[in-house]
Structures are given as C-alpha cells and as structure tokens.
Amino acid sequence: MTAWSAEGDDLLLRVRLTPGSAREEIGGCWTDEKGARWLSARVRAVPEKGRANAALAALLADRLDWPKGAISLESGDTNRLKRLRIAGGGKEDALARLSAIIEERVEAA
C-alpha cells in the first residue's frame, strides 16, 4: 500500500503532519494500526487557525514543483493525519513524475 492514489485526474496523498517542528521537511513513512502508509512531514508553523495546514501545502508545492493553489486539504483539518488532493496530479504523465518524487521522499528516512 502506498501513501498516494490516483482519483480521476487528481492525486490523493495521505500525510502525517508534525507541526511546530524545528525544521520543515518531507520524508519517511509512517504506518498506522490498519497498515495504511502515510508520508511524514514536518512544518515550523503552529497548529493554530490553519497555519500548519497552509505551511504543509506550501511545502508540498515547493518539493513537488506543483502549483500551491492545486493542493487542497480533503480531510484532517485539526488532525495530524491529513488527506490532500493534488489537482491534475493523477494525469498519466504527472502521476508518474509525482509518484517518483513521493516514493523518493518515503524512502528518504
């Protein structure tokens, strides 16, 4: 099981976020009790008024070289476990590129 899946033209990404970290990074994988894999991410922003969620979208946009406006939070607004939708990321050419980048990040830690 991977931390992402295609849904139509979009890519759904599962992320376990740690806000208030000393540094911003994406890397490694976390597996929940049901065996689902989540990409690990850390942001400096605190979890107040959506700041950590916005920082996560900005970090993903930067690391994936994808428009920030195309990344939206599907679920997990106040939870560590987030599901994000990357608009256009499920198209065949984009999916291959993004999944390679994400897999590299998963294997990084």
C-alpha positions as CSV (number, residue, x, y, z in Angstrom):
1,M,0.0,0.0,0.0
2,T,1.3,3.4,-0.9
3,A,0.7,6.8,0.7
4,W,-1.0,8.1,-2.5
5,S,-3.5,7.1,-5.1
6,A,-5.0,8.5,-8.3
7,E,-8.6,9.5,-8.4
8,G,-9.5,10.6,-11.9
9,D,-7.2,13.5,-12.9
10,D,-6.2,14.1,-9.2
11,L,-3.8,12.6,-6.8
12,L,-4.8,11.8,-3.3
13,L,-1.9,12.0,-0.8
14,R,-2.0,10.8,2.9
15,V,0.3,12.8,5.1
16,R,1.1,12.5,8.8
17,L,2.0,16.1,9.8
18,T,4.1,17.2,12.8
19,P,3.6,21.0,13.3
20,G,5.8,23.2,15.4
21,S,9.0,21.4,14.3
22,A,12.5,22.9,14.3
23,R,12.7,22.4,10.5
24,E,10.5,21.8,7.5
25,E,10.9,18.5,5.8
26,I,9.1,15.8,4.0
27,G,10.5,12.3,4.2
28,G,9.9,8.9,5.6
29,C,6.8,6.9,6.0
30,W,4.5,6.1,9.0
31,T,2.2,3.1,9.1
32,D,-1.0,3.2,11.1
33,E,-2.6,0.4,13.0
34,K,-4.6,-0.6,10.0
35,G,-1.5,-0.9,7.8
36,A,-2.1,2.2,5.8
37,R,1.1,4.1,4.9
38,W,1.3,7.9,5.4
39,L,4.0,10.2,4.1
40,S,5.7,12.0,7.0
41,A,6.0,15.8,7.0
42,R,7.2,18.5,9.5
43,V,6.5,22.2,9.4
44,R,7.6,25.1,11.6
45,A,4.1,26.6,11.7
46,V,2.0,26.0,14.8
47,P,-1.4,24.3,14.5
48,E,-3.5,27.4,15.0
49,K,-6.0,28.9,12.6
50,G,-4.9,26.6,9.8
51,R,-1.3,27.8,9.7
52,A,0.2,24.3,9.8
53,N,-2.1,23.2,7.0
54,A,-1.1,26.2,4.9
55,A,2.5,25.5,5.6
56,L,2.1,21.9,4.5
57,A,0.5,22.9,1.2
58,A,3.3,25.4,0.6
59,L,6.0,22.8,1.5
60,L,4.4,20.2,-0.8
61,A,4.1,22.7,-3.7
62,D,7.8,23.5,-3.3
63,R,9.1,19.9,-3.0
64,L,6.8,18.6,-5.7
65,D,7.2,21.6,-8.0
66,W,3.4,21.9,-8.3
67,P,1.2,25.0,-8.0
68,K,0.2,25.7,-4.4
69,G,-3.3,26.5,-5.5
70,A,-3.7,23.0,-6.9
71,I,-3.1,21.4,-3.4
72,S,-6.2,21.3,-1.1
73,L,-6.9,19.7,2.2
74,E,-9.6,16.9,1.8
75,S,-9.7,15.8,5.5
76,G,-7.8,16.2,8.7
77,D,-8.2,19.9,9.3
78,T,-7.4,19.5,13.1
79,N,-5.9,16.1,13.0
80,R,-2.3,15.0,12.4
81,L,-3.4,12.7,9.7
82,K,-4.3,14.6,6.6
83,R,-5.6,13.7,3.2
84,L,-4.7,16.1,0.4
85,R,-5.9,16.4,-3.2
86,I,-3.4,17.5,-5.8
87,A,-5.4,18.7,-8.8
88,G,-4.1,17.4,-12.1
89,G,-1.6,15.1,-10.3
90,G,-3.4,11.9,-11.4
91,K,-3.0,12.5,-15.1
92,E,-0.7,9.8,-16.5
93,D,2.4,11.9,-17.1
94,A,2.0,13.9,-13.9
95,L,1.3,10.8,-11.9
96,A,4.5,9.1,-12.9
97,R,6.5,12.2,-12.1
98,L,4.8,12.9,-8.7
99,S,4.8,9.3,-7.6
100,A,8.5,9.0,-8.3
101,I,9.2,12.2,-6.2
102,I,6.9,11.0,-3.4
103,E,8.4,7.5,-3.4
104,E,11.9,9.1,-3.1
105,R,10.7,11.0,-0.1
106,V,9.2,7.9,1.5
107,E,12.5,6.1,1.2
108,A,14.5,9.1,2.4
109,A,14.2,8.2,6.1
